[in-house]
């Protein structure tokens, strides 16, 4: 008993010393990193002093640990400022120093106050992950600005002047305090691209249909589960991505969007696809993976422009015969379902990538190895049953497939 107690005490003492040593190593490594960054900052500032004041250049101080922005008062031709990943708390950029500035990236700092002079050539502004509460009014006088990223800021409302700022056509917002209030929607009326992620949205207001210029809409990682009845009024919308939201059904109002080319409902809880999907005559890319779909309706075969169909990770039991009617299909992804039999797809000579992995196929689909343009074929984790003759056939066709730079993925876990 005494021996066991002594051994336990020794082990405990050893672990303590071991953990203390690890802690010391971690502290030393952190100190070394701090010193290395300090040396890099000093070297950068010395080099900056040698630049001619009228030279055109990109200022990149990203991830250097700056707490105070370098003095650029003598420079007049800076075209790009990359200052992300520092510890800046405020930033003031004068008009004379940013006349030629095209991109301003100050993400991942602690900036609560941003003063921006007139920048007539500024096109893109990244303000994300800063405690900013307001968009600087200096952007009103930046004639060419097209895109603003407000992700992870405390900005809840857009400035009044955005309603009149026709050049701003792209807005990115993730997390933060932003809401889809009536005022904000009115101030977004010139947008062509809107990306919202991880903000408090469970439904869209009817006034959302006022965004008549909208071409690309992404709403991801929200609680969104329905669309307003007038959503179909967004006649210019060509890309709709409702990723990882809370839809239990595919909203039929989507089928009223005549310009839709790209439709994405990845990671929802959709159980079925309404027959009206055939109305999307221009649709080229359909993403419905990671849902609970069990049947593909025959209406999909009427989507004659469809180039990619992604329905992996669903509950589909039958790969329908009409798949062979999708004559422009280039990507067919039906992996991770419950499919036992494949139809004849040998007429789909446009196919480049085919995925039927992790299904219940017993008969090997040799036809897929003979498709002339297929370069990637996923068939892993299916319970294939093959005779010796079929195994020889597989070996021969695999060599021919590889010779034309095709890759067969056939692994059984």
Secondary structure, 3 states (H helix, E strand, C coil): CHHHHHHHHHHHHHHHHHHHHHHHHHHHHHHHHHHHHHHHHHHHHHHHHCCCCCCCEEEECCCCCCCCCCCCCCCCCEEEEECCCCCCCEEEECHHHCCCCCEEECCCCCCCEEEECCCCCCCEEECCCCCCCCCCHHHHHCCCCCEEECCCCCCCCCCHHHHCCCCCCEEEEECCCCCCCHHHHHCCCCCCEEEEECCCCCECCHHHHHCCCCCEEEEECCCCCECCCCHHHCCCCCEEECCCCCCCCCCHHHHHCCCCCEEECCCCCCCCCCHHHHHCCCCCEEECCCCCCCCCCHHHHHCCCCCEEECCCCCCCCCCHHHHHCCCCCEEECCCCCCCCCCCCCCCCCCCEEECCCCCCCCCCHHHHCCCCCCEEECCCCCCCCCHHHHHHHHHHHHHHHHCCCEEECCCC
